[in-house]
Amino acid sequence: MKKKYTFNKKQNCYIGKWGIEILVSKKTIKERLESKIKLLKDYILPTKIICAGTGRLKNQRKKLIPLIKNKYEYIEIPKASHNFCEEWVEEQLFKETLKRLKKF
């Protein structure tokens, strides 16, 4: 996660830039990563992970996916953005979601 932020020594915090600058404390960065790891380790239900081909999870999946202890299915939608907002992507996202829901 830290790669998305630049550390500013003078302000002693990370700066994220998404059109505007967002200041984030070291503690917040650490807590976000720890909470992600805890969620994956403690999650007990079988699940399906649908990842955007250009999203942030794709870059973190090699570290995070092995932490999942329960049964899971992973699918990546190539060229999909973080928001899955492309028309052709929405259809594939809905199709994969429906496949999962039909299992119940």
N, C-alpha and C positions, 0 to 999 in steps of 0.2 A: 504494500500500500504506500510506503514511503516514497516510491518512485514517482507518484503522482503529485508529490509535494516537494517544495524546496525549503530546506531549513534556513532560517534567518537567525544568525547568532546574536545580532543586536537586539532583536525582539524576543529571542529565546523561544521561538515557536516555528511551526511549519506553515508555509503559505501555499494554498492551492489556488490555481487560476482556472476559472471557467467563465470567462467574460468579465468577471469581477474577482477580486482577491479575497480569499477566505482564510482567516487566521485560525490555526488549529494547534492546540497545546500538545506537548510531547505525551502527556498523560492520556489525552483523548486518542491519539494514534495508537498507543499501546493497548488501551482498553478496547478499541474497535477490533484490533487483531485478536486479542484474547477472547473476546465475546464470540467472534466468528469461529475460532477453534473450539471453544466450549460447545457451541451450538452443534457443530458437526460431530463432535465426539459423543454428545449426550442424546442426539436425535435417534429415536428407536423405531420409527415407522418406516416401512419400505417407501421409497420415493423415486421420483423421476426428476433429473436435473436437465433443464433445457438451457443451453448456453448460447449466447450470441457469438458468432464467429469473430467479431471485432470487439467484443465486450471485455471488461476487466477480469471476469472470472476465468476466461480462457488463459490469461497470463498467470493466474494464481492456482489453477486447477491441479497442477502437478504436486503442489505442496498441500492443498486442502482436501482434495478428493480422497487420498489414502487415509485420512482421519475418520472417514465415515465407517462406522462399525456395522451398520445395518445393510440390508439388501437395497441396491439402488440401480437405476438405469440412467445412463448418461447419453445425451444427444447434443450435437452442436449444429446450429443452423448457419451455414457458411454465408458470409457477407452481411449478416444481420448486425445491426447496430445495437448499442446498449439498451435502447428503448423498444426494439423490435417493431419499429414504426413503419417500415417499408411495406407496401401493400402485399407483395408476394411473400414476404416474411410472415406477416400476420396470419395468412392462410396456413402456412406450415406450422406456426406456433399453435394455432387453434387445433389443427389436425393431431399434433403430438399430445396436446393437453387432453383432447377427447379420447384418444387411445388409452391414456392413463386412467381417466375417469370411468371408462367402460369396464375396467377391471374390477370395479366395486359393485 
